[in-house]
Amino acid sequence: MFNSQKPDSADLPTTRQLLRSTVFAVGVAAALLVTVILPAEFAVDPTGIGRLLQLTDMGTVKMAMAREAEQEALAEAAAAPALAQAPSGPGAATVLAPVQTGATADGAPASKAEEMTLTLAPGQGLEIKAKMSKGASVTYIWITDGPKLNFDAHGDGAGISYHGYGKGSESRSEGVLTAAFDGSHGWFWRNRAGTPVTITLRVTGDFDGLKRMV
């Protein structure tokens, strides 16, 4: 049988050394939490190091995706009762969104209205676009809960990566957007304020639904 030799007490770490190692480990863990984990996971960057390492952008995307998933889950839960109570059988139809506001002579929808409300974290940007045919127009209004947002209204389509309609910094904007070509047309916002900003966008006209671009 092999008998291990009992270590000499002089070779064992002292209580002071163990305490020092523990304090050092806790300090390292706290530093990683503040400089890496919080910015990368929650877009919280109290030291500014996360922004320098581009970890805050990662956290912003993760938080935005989490909010989007939560909003989709809430929308599905709200839609479930409407689907359950909807009439069935020939000719029955359920319209959840967007709301049809008119029709052409051949029965095709001539206009629709849709609204989206989203919250931007500090530094976050997001984009909402709608599929539109060349010459189609929509009346729009977007408004924040106070602070101004940097915005860029533009479109893209086949062979066209960017076509600008206007940009600036406002807390409210309204008007008419007419598609210069077949493609996606809409708005990009960036929150340069130090606090979260909620924005509500309402669009009415000839378009194929609003979509948040990732």
C-alpha positions as CSV (number, residue, x, y, z in Angstrom):
1,M,0.0,0.0,0.0
2,F,1.2,3.5,-0.9
3,N,1.3,5.9,2.0
4,S,1.5,9.6,1.0
5,Q,3.8,11.7,3.0
6,K,2.1,14.3,5.1
7,P,3.0,17.8,3.9
8,D,5.1,19.9,6.2
9,S,3.2,22.7,7.8
10,A,5.7,25.1,6.5
11,D,4.7,24.2,2.9
12,L,1.0,25.0,3.5
13,P,-0.3,28.5,2.8
14,T,-1.0,30.6,5.8
15,T,-4.4,32.0,6.7
16,R,-3.2,35.4,5.7
17,Q,-2.1,34.1,2.3
18,L,-5.4,32.4,1.8
19,L,-7.3,35.5,2.7
20,R,-5.1,37.6,0.3
21,S,-5.8,35.1,-2.5
22,T,-9.5,35.2,-1.8
23,V,-9.6,39.0,-1.8
24,F,-7.6,39.1,-5.1
25,A,-10.0,36.6,-6.7
26,V,-13.0,38.5,-5.6
27,G,-11.5,41.7,-7.0
28,V,-10.8,40.1,-10.3
29,A,-14.3,38.8,-10.5
30,A,-15.8,42.2,-9.7
31,A,-13.6,43.9,-12.3
32,L,-14.7,41.4,-15.0
33,L,-18.3,41.9,-14.0
34,V,-18.1,45.7,-14.3
35,T,-15.9,45.9,-17.4
36,V,-17.0,42.8,-19.4
37,I,-20.1,41.0,-18.3
38,L,-22.4,44.0,-17.6
39,P,-21.6,45.8,-20.9
40,A,-21.7,42.6,-23.0
41,E,-24.8,41.1,-21.5
42,F,-26.9,44.1,-20.3
43,A,-25.4,47.2,-22.1
44,V,-24.5,48.6,-18.7
45,D,-21.1,50.3,-18.9
46,P,-20.3,52.3,-15.7
47,T,-16.5,52.5,-16.5
48,G,-16.6,53.2,-20.3
49,I,-14.3,50.3,-20.9
50,G,-17.0,48.2,-22.5
51,R,-17.6,50.9,-25.1
52,L,-13.9,51.0,-25.9
53,L,-13.9,47.2,-26.4
54,Q,-17.2,47.4,-28.4
55,L,-18.9,45.2,-25.8
56,T,-21.6,47.7,-25.0
57,D,-22.9,47.4,-28.6
58,M,-23.1,43.6,-28.1
59,G,-25.1,44.1,-24.9
60,T,-27.4,46.6,-26.7
61,V,-28.2,44.1,-29.4
62,K,-28.9,41.3,-26.9
63,M,-31.2,43.5,-24.8
64,A,-33.0,44.7,-28.0
65,M,-33.5,41.1,-29.1
66,A,-34.8,40.1,-25.7
67,R,-37.3,43.0,-25.7
68,E,-38.3,42.1,-29.2
69,A,-38.9,38.5,-28.2
70,E,-40.9,39.6,-25.2
71,Q,-43.0,41.9,-27.4
72,E,-43.6,39.1,-29.9
73,A,-44.7,36.8,-27.1
74,L,-47.1,39.4,-25.7
75,A,-48.5,40.0,-29.2
76,E,-49.1,36.3,-29.7
77,A,-50.8,36.0,-26.3
78,A,-53.0,39.0,-27.2
79,A,-53.8,37.6,-30.6
80,A,-54.8,34.1,-29.3
81,P,-58.2,35.1,-27.8
82,A,-59.1,36.9,-31.1
83,L,-58.2,33.9,-33.1
84,A,-60.2,31.6,-30.8
85,Q,-63.3,33.8,-31.0
86,A,-63.0,34.4,-34.7
87,P,-65.9,33.2,-36.9
88,S,-65.3,30.1,-39.0
89,G,-66.6,28.8,-42.2
90,P,-66.8,30.1,-45.8
91,G,-66.2,33.8,-46.1
92,A,-65.0,34.3,-42.5
93,A,-62.0,36.5,-42.0
94,T,-59.9,37.8,-39.1
95,V,-58.0,41.0,-39.4
96,L,-55.5,41.5,-36.5
97,A,-53.2,44.1,-38.1
98,P,-52.8,46.2,-40.0
99,V,-56.2,47.9,-40.2
100,Q,-57.6,48.3,-43.6
101,T,-59.0,51.8,-44.2
102,G,-60.3,51.6,-47.7
103,A,-60.7,49.6,-50.9
104,T,-60.3,50.1,-54.6
105,A,-63.0,49.4,-57.2
106,D,-61.8,45.8,-57.6
107,G,-61.9,45.1,-53.9
108,A,-58.2,45.3,-53.2
109,P,-57.1,47.2,-50.1
110,A,-56.3,50.8,-51.0
111,S,-54.9,52.0,-47.7
112,K,-53.9,50.6,-44.4
113,A,-52.8,52.0,-41.0
114,E,-50.2,50.6,-38.6
115,E,-48.6,51.8,-35.4
116,M,-45.4,50.6,-33.6
117,T,-44.0,51.7,-30.2
118,L,-40.4,50.9,-29.3
119,T,-37.9,52.0,-26.7
120,L,-34.3,52.8,-27.5
121,A,-31.6,52.5,-24.9
122,P,-28.9,55.1,-24.7
123,G,-26.7,54.8,-27.8
124,Q,-29.0,52.3,-29.4
125,G,-30.2,52.6,-33.1
126,L,-33.1,50.9,-34.8
127,E,-34.7,50.9,-38.2
128,I,-38.3,50.5,-39.3
129,K,-39.2,50.0,-43.0
130,A,-42.1,49.1,-45.2
131,K,-42.3,47.5,-48.6
132,M,-43.6,50.0,-51.1
133,S,-44.1,50.1,-54.8
134,K,-42.7,53.0,-56.9
135,G,-45.0,56.0,-56.6
136,A,-46.8,54.7,-53.5
137,S,-47.2,57.2,-50.7
138,V,-47.8,57.0,-46.9
139,T,-48.6,59.6,-44.4
140,Y,-46.5,59.2,-41.3
141,I,-46.0,60.7,-37.9
142,W,-43.4,59.7,-35.3
143,I,-43.0,61.2,-31.8
144,T,-40.8,60.5,-28.8
145,D,-41.6,60.8,-25.1
146,G,-39.5,63.9,-24.9
147,P,-35.8,63.7,-26.0
148,K,-34.7,64.2,-29.6
149,L,-33.5,61.3,-31.7
150,N,-31.1,61.4,-34.7
151,F,-33.0,60.1,-37.7
152,D,-32.4,59.2,-41.3
153,A,-35.4,58.6,-43.6
154,H,-34.2,56.5,-46.6
155,G,-35.0,53.6,-48.9
156,D,-33.2,50.7,-50.6
157,G,-34.2,48.3,-53.4
158,A,-32.8,46.2,-56.3
159,G,-29.5,47.8,-57.3
160,I,-30.0,50.7,-54.9
161,S,-28.3,50.4,-51.5
162,Y,-29.3,53.9,-50.2
163,H,-31.7,56.7,-51.3
164,G,-32.1,59.5,-48.7
165,Y,-35.4,61.3,-48.0
166,G,-34.1,63.4,-45.2
167,K,-32.2,63.4,-41.9
168,G,-31.8,65.4,-38.7
169,S,-32.4,65.5,-35.0
170,E,-36.0,65.9,-33.8
171,S,-38.5,64.7,-31.1
172,R,-41.3,64.7,-33.6
173,S,-41.7,64.5,-37.4
174,E,-44.6,64.1,-39.7
175,G,-45.3,64.3,-43.4
176,V,-45.7,62.2,-46.6
177,L,-43.2,59.7,-47.9
178,T,-43.5,58.8,-51.6
179,A,-41.4,55.8,-52.7
180,A,-39.0,56.7,-55.5
181,F,-38.7,53.0,-56.5
182,D,-39.9,49.5,-55.6
183,G,-38.2,48.5,-52.4
184,S,-38.1,49.1,-48.6
185,H,-38.6,52.6,-47.3
186,G,-38.6,53.9,-43.8
187,W,-36.7,55.4,-40.9
188,F,-33.6,54.8,-38.8
189,W,-33.2,56.4,-35.3
190,R,-30.3,56.7,-33.0
191,N,-30.7,57.6,-29.3
192,R,-27.8,60.0,-28.3
193,A,-29.6,61.0,-25.1
194,G,-28.4,59.6,-21.8
195,T,-31.7,58.0,-20.9
196,P,-34.0,55.5,-22.7
197,V,-36.3,57.1,-25.3
198,T,-39.7,55.7,-26.3
199,I,-40.8,56.4,-29.9
200,T,-44.2,55.8,-31.5
201,L,-44.6,55.6,-35.3
202,R,-47.9,55.7,-37.1
203,V,-48.1,55.1,-40.8
204,T,-51.2,55.3,-43.1
205,G,-51.3,54.7,-46.8
206,D,-50.2,52.3,-49.5
207,F,-47.6,50.0,-48.0
208,D,-47.1,46.3,-47.2
209,G,-46.7,46.4,-43.4
210,L,-44.1,47.8,-41.0
211,K,-41.1,45.7,-40.2
212,R,-38.3,46.2,-37.7
213,M,-34.9,45.6,-39.5
214,V,-32.3,43.7,-37.5
